[in-house]
Structure formats: C-alpha cells, structure tokens
C-alpha cells in the first residue's frame, strides 16, 4: 500500500473476493514479478488545475526486452482510495481492472465495502482505455470527464542504491549529486487517471493511497 496526503485547490454488485497485497520496488516476494507489485504511487494537481491525477506504477524492474511481453493481470484489481474526512477509511474509490487488452475504470464512487476486501459496483460510472503496447505512442482516452492511460512507461523513480548501501554501511558520508540512478533503463506498467476535483470533494485535504487486490 502506498499512501499520501494532498490538498485540493478550490444495482449489480460483483463480489470478486479480493485481498490486499503490499508492495515495493524490490522487496515484495508475495507479489514480485506481477502487476500486484506496486512500485510507486503519485497524486498531484493536473495541468488543468481543476483536476487531480492519480498514478499507480506496478511490476517494476522490467528490462526493455521483458517489457514487450509484460501484461496487466486480469485477476488483479488496482484501487485508488480517497479519504475525504481524515478517518483513514476510503470514502471514494477509483478501481481499475483489465479485460482483453482494455483497462476499465469504475468510479469515483462510494464503495460498498472498505478495507482489505473490495467489490466492484458495475452500476458505477464506467470508463475505459485500450492498453498501450510497448514501443508505440501512448493511447489516452477521455470519457465521463476523466482522462486515462494504461501501459508501459520508463520508471520515473530515482534512487542510488549502491550509494545508499555505502551510507548505511558507514563508508560514505552522503549521496552524490546527482548520483547514479539504479532504475535507469528499467520500465514499469503504469495506470493513470485524471479526474475533476469536483468528483472527489472539490476542496479541503484528502488522504489517498493505492492498493492491489488479487482475485481468490
């Protein structure tokens, strides 16, 4: 699970039986090498300042060769959680799940269940975008006031792990500037959704985090 806090600027239930999987770039053996493995989560104000952008990157450390074969797992739900009243429980969710090389988005909507288990309300607002394949221009869809993307991207995370090890080991005083990027030349699978602030409260502070949940 990745979590952050951000300040905003101005009836068919399909029970899927999903559970949360924690993740990181390297140290998630239960999810490693799958799209259940979260590398990073980003939430920020869009170029259109009336919108917020949510980004979940999964299945990191993909080489250029392996990126072409990497696919989103149809058994893995990626859920963007939004807490609008600071109780650390999701009040709204945006759910993304792939089917037949298309990423489907549900929400934002108030979930019927919270916490480790999730269901998809198929009566919620549904949007979609074709999954971009490796080596072709990004396919971006606009639907229901949202913009969406799903597909491979260069890993934007910068970390000099070799230097970090030296610092922890007491053999280096600090990081070099700019240092060496351990993730240079590796890719992730990325899910991006841009949504109007008016759809998630309009103003105030929200807590937001992302989870991957695997069908059981």
C-alpha positions as CSV (number, residue, x, y, z in Angstrom):
1,X,0.0,0.0,0.0
2,X,1.2,3.5,-0.9
3,X,-0.3,6.5,0.9
4,X,0.0,10.3,0.7
5,X,-1.9,13.4,1.7
6,X,-2.9,16.1,-0.8
7,X,-4.6,19.5,-0.6
8,X,-7.3,20.1,-3.2
9,X,-7.4,23.5,-4.9
10,X,-10.7,25.1,-4.7
11,X,-27.7,-2.5,-8.9
12,X,-25.4,-5.1,-9.6
13,X,-22.6,-5.7,-7.1
14,X,-20.0,-8.1,-8.4
15,X,-18.3,-9.6,-5.3
16,X,-14.8,-10.6,-6.5
17,X,-13.2,-11.9,-3.3
18,X,-10.1,-9.7,-3.4
19,X,-7.4,-9.2,-0.8
20,X,-4.7,-6.6,-0.5
21,X,-1.1,-7.3,-1.4
22,X,1.6,-4.9,-0.1
23,X,4.5,-4.0,-2.4
24,X,7.7,-2.1,-3.2
25,X,10.3,-1.9,-5.9
26,X,12.2,-4.9,-4.9
27,X,11.2,-6.5,-1.5
28,X,7.7,-7.9,-2.1
29,X,8.2,-11.6,-2.6
30,X,4.5,-12.4,-2.5
31,X,3.8,-10.1,-5.4
32,X,7.2,-9.8,-7.2
33,X,7.1,-10.0,-10.9
34,X,3.3,-9.5,-11.2
35,X,1.1,-6.5,-11.6
36,X,0.1,-6.9,-8.0
37,X,3.5,-5.5,-7.1
38,X,3.2,-1.7,-6.6
39,X,6.4,0.2,-7.2
40,X,5.1,3.8,-6.6
41,X,2.0,5.9,-6.2
42,X,1.7,9.5,-7.2
43,X,-1.1,12.0,-6.7
44,X,-0.8,15.6,-7.9
45,X,-2.7,18.5,-9.4
46,X,-3.1,18.3,-13.1
47,X,-2.0,20.8,-15.8
48,X,-5.7,21.7,-15.7
49,X,-5.8,22.9,-12.1
50,X,-9.4,21.8,-11.7
51,X,-8.2,18.2,-11.9
52,X,-6.2,15.7,-9.8
53,X,-4.0,13.0,-11.3
54,X,-3.5,9.6,-9.7
55,X,-0.8,7.3,-11.0
56,X,-0.1,3.7,-9.9
57,X,3.1,2.0,-11.2
58,X,3.3,-1.7,-10.9
59,X,5.6,-4.6,-11.8
60,X,8.9,-2.7,-11.8
61,X,12.4,-3.5,-12.9
62,X,11.2,-4.6,-16.4
63,X,14.0,-4.7,-18.9
64,X,13.3,-3.4,-22.4
65,X,13.1,-6.9,-23.6
66,X,10.7,-8.1,-20.9
67,X,8.5,-5.0,-21.2
68,X,7.2,-6.1,-24.6
69,X,5.9,-9.3,-23.1
70,X,4.5,-7.8,-19.8
71,X,0.8,-7.6,-19.5
72,X,-1.7,-6.5,-16.8
73,X,-3.1,-9.5,-14.9
74,X,-6.9,-9.8,-15.3
75,X,-7.0,-11.2,-11.7
76,X,-5.5,-8.0,-10.2
77,X,-7.7,-5.0,-9.3
78,X,-5.9,-1.7,-8.8
79,X,-7.8,0.5,-6.4
80,X,-7.2,4.2,-5.8
81,X,-8.6,5.1,-2.3
82,X,-9.7,8.5,-1.3
83,X,-10.4,9.5,2.3
84,X,-12.2,12.9,2.5
85,X,-12.8,13.2,6.3
86,X,-9.4,12.2,7.7
87,X,-10.5,8.9,9.4
88,X,-8.2,6.8,7.2
89,X,-11.0,4.9,5.7
90,X,-11.8,5.2,2.0
91,X,-14.9,7.3,1.3
92,X,-14.4,7.1,-2.5
93,X,-12.6,4.7,-4.8
94,X,-11.5,4.6,-8.4
95,X,-11.0,1.0,-9.5
96,X,-9.0,-0.2,-12.5
97,X,-9.2,-3.7,-13.9
98,X,-8.0,-5.1,-17.3
99,X,-10.1,-7.2,-19.7
100,X,-9.0,-8.2,-23.2
101,X,-6.2,-5.5,-23.5
102,X,-8.5,-2.8,-22.3
103,X,-8.3,-1.1,-18.8
104,X,-11.7,-0.4,-17.3
105,X,-12.2,2.2,-14.6
106,X,-15.1,2.3,-12.2
107,X,-15.8,5.5,-10.2
108,X,-15.1,7.6,-8.4
109,X,-17.8,6.2,-6.1
110,X,-18.5,5.4,-2.5
111,X,-17.6,1.7,-2.0
112,X,-20.0,-0.9,-0.6
113,X,-17.1,-2.5,1.4
114,X,-13.9,-1.0,2.7
115,X,-10.6,-2.3,3.9
116,X,-8.9,-5.4,2.7
117,X,-11.9,-6.8,0.7
118,X,-13.4,-5.0,-2.3
119,X,-16.3,-5.4,-4.7
120,X,-16.9,-3.7,-8.0
121,X,-20.2,-1.9,-8.4
122,X,-20.9,-2.4,-12.1
123,X,-23.6,0.3,-11.9
124,X,-20.9,2.9,-11.0
125,X,-19.5,5.2,-13.7
126,X,-17.5,3.1,-16.1
127,X,-14.8,4.4,-18.4
128,X,-12.1,2.6,-20.4
129,X,-8.9,3.0,-22.4
130,X,-7.1,0.5,-24.7
131,X,-3.8,-0.7,-23.1
132,X,-0.9,0.9,-24.8
133,X,1.7,-1.7,-26.1
134,X,5.4,-1.3,-25.7
135,X,7.1,0.9,-28.3
136,X,4.1,2.7,-29.7
137,X,2.7,6.2,-28.8
138,X,0.6,6.5,-25.7
139,X,-3.1,5.9,-26.1
140,X,-5.0,8.3,-23.9
141,X,-8.8,8.2,-23.6
142,X,-11.2,10.9,-22.4
143,X,-14.6,9.7,-21.1
144,X,-17.0,10.8,-18.4
145,X,-14.9,13.9,-17.7
146,X,-11.8,11.8,-17.0
147,X,-8.5,11.1,-18.8
148,X,-7.0,7.7,-18.6
149,X,-3.9,5.7,-19.7
150,X,-2.6,2.2,-19.1
151,X,0.6,0.7,-20.4
152,X,4.4,0.6,-20.0
153,X,6.4,3.7,-19.1
154,X,10.0,4.4,-18.1
155,X,10.3,4.1,-14.3
156,X,10.4,7.7,-13.0
157,X,11.7,6.8,-9.6
158,X,15.4,7.8,-8.9
159,X,17.5,6.0,-6.3
160,X,21.2,5.3,-6.0
161,X,21.0,2.0,-4.1
162,X,24.8,1.4,-4.2
163,X,25.5,4.7,-2.6
164,X,22.7,4.1,-0.1
165,X,24.3,0.8,0.9
166,X,27.6,2.6,1.5
167,X,25.9,5.3,3.6
168,X,24.2,2.6,5.7
169,X,27.4,0.7,6.0
170,X,29.3,3.8,7.2
171,X,31.7,4.0,4.2
172,X,30.2,7.1,2.6
173,X,29.2,10.5,4.2
174,X,26.2,11.1,1.9
175,X,24.7,11.0,-1.5
176,X,26.5,12.3,-4.6
177,X,24.8,14.9,-6.7
178,X,23.2,13.7,-9.0
179,X,24.4,10.2,-8.2
180,X,23.7,7.0,-10.2
181,X,20.1,6.0,-11.0
182,X,19.6,2.3,-10.1
183,X,16.4,2.2,-12.1
184,X,17.8,3.8,-15.3
185,X,16.8,1.7,-18.3
186,X,14.0,-0.2,-16.5
187,X,10.3,0.1,-17.0
188,X,7.0,-0.2,-15.1
189,X,3.4,-0.8,-16.1
190,X,1.5,2.4,-15.3
191,X,-2.1,3.2,-14.7
192,X,-3.0,6.9,-14.8
193,X,-6.4,8.6,-14.3
194,X,-7.1,12.3,-14.2
195,X,-10.3,13.3,-12.5
196,X,-12.1,16.6,-11.8
197,X,-11.7,17.8,-8.2
198,X,-15.4,18.3,-8.1
199,X,-15.8,14.5,-8.3
200,X,-13.9,13.9,-5.1
201,X,-14.9,16.7,-2.8
202,X,-13.9,19.9,-4.6
203,X,-11.8,21.5,-1.7
204,X,-10.1,20.6,1.5
205,X,-7.5,18.0,2.4
206,X,-7.8,14.3,1.3
207,X,-5.7,11.2,2.2
208,X,-5.1,9.0,-0.8
209,X,-3.5,5.6,-1.2
210,X,-3.4,2.8,-3.7
211,X,-3.9,-1.0,-3.3
212,X,-3.7,-4.0,-5.5
213,X,-6.1,-6.8,-4.7
214,X,-5.9,-10.3,-6.2
215,X,-8.9,-12.4,-7.1
216,X,-9.2,-15.5,-4.9
